[in-house]
Each structure stands twice: as structure tokens, then as C-alpha cells.
Amino acid sequence: DYGGFATIDVMMPEQVQPGTILAIRRKTGILGQLKVSDVSAEGAIANPLPGFGPIEPQPGDELILPPQY
């Protein structure tokens, strides 16, 4: 457990609720995945899932619903 969390702006609230898994995309790569723990009018809080890469998320990275393989 990393013990960290991210606060995120939610552009499509109908697709994000507690338990939703989101991937952080930068250009064509996926940096890691987050699991949403709380959603409010101000945004959401999410926790990194195991396997998160060493690269830190930055403003401008996109949050997407991860592709289903």
C-alpha cells in the first residue's frame, strides 16, 4: 500500500462513482491505475493501485476508463 491519494477533477460524473477504476494516460502510455474512494461536487479522491509506475502524475495527464483486455 502506497498510502497516497489523488484529488481529481471529474469531467463526466455519470461515469465515476466510488469503486470506479481509472487509468492515468500520458500521450500513448498508461502510468498506472487509481480506484475512486469518494466523489463530491468538488471532485473525487482516488488511491493508487498496486503496480503504479515510478512516474508521478502531472497536470495535463488524462484520466480514462482503462481498456478491457
C-alpha positions in Angstrom: 0.0 0.0 0.0 1.4 3.3 -1.0 -0.6 5.4 1.5 -1.0 8.1 -1.1 -4.1 9.5 -2.8 -5.0 11.9 -5.6 -7.7 14.5 -5.9 -9.1 14.6 -9.3 -11.5 16.8 -11.4 -14.4 14.7 -12.7 -15.5 15.8 -16.2 -18.1 13.0 -16.6 -19.6 12.4 -13.2 -22.1 9.9 -14.6 -19.2 7.5 -15.2 -17.4 8.0 -11.9 -18.5 6.6 -8.5 -16.8 5.1 -5.5 -15.1 1.8 -6.7 -14.5 3.0 -10.3 -11.1 2.2 -11.6 -9.4 4.9 -13.7 -6.2 4.8 -15.6 -3.8 7.8 -15.9 -2.7 8.3 -19.5 0.1 10.4 -20.7 0.3 10.6 -24.5 0.0 6.9 -25.5 1.2 5.3 -22.3 -0.7 4.3 -19.1 1.2 5.4 -15.9 -0.9 3.4 -13.5 -4.4 3.0 -12.2 -6.4 4.6 -9.4 -9.5 3.4 -7.5 -12.0 6.1 -6.7 -12.9 6.1 -3.0 -15.1 9.3 -2.7 -16.9 11.6 -5.1 -18.3 15.0 -4.2 -19.4 18.2 -6.1 -15.8 19.4 -5.9 -14.2 16.3 -7.4 -13.1 12.9 -6.4 -10.5 11.2 -4.2 -8.7 8.1 -5.5 -6.0 5.8 -4.3 -3.2 4.2 -6.4 -3.5 0.5 -7.2 -0.5 -1.9 -6.9 1.8 -1.8 -9.9 1.7 2.0 -10.2 4.8 3.1 -12.1 7.7 5.2 -10.8 6.5 8.2 -12.9 4.5 10.8 -10.9 1.2 12.0 -12.4 1.3 15.7 -13.6 -1.3 18.3 -14.6 -2.4 17.6 -18.1 -2.3 13.8 -17.8 -5.7 12.3 -18.8 -7.9 10.1 -16.6 -9.6 7.4 -18.7 -11.6 4.3 -18.1 -9.0 1.6 -18.7 -9.3 -0.5 -21.8 -10.7 -4.0 -21.1 -8.3 -6.6 -22.5 
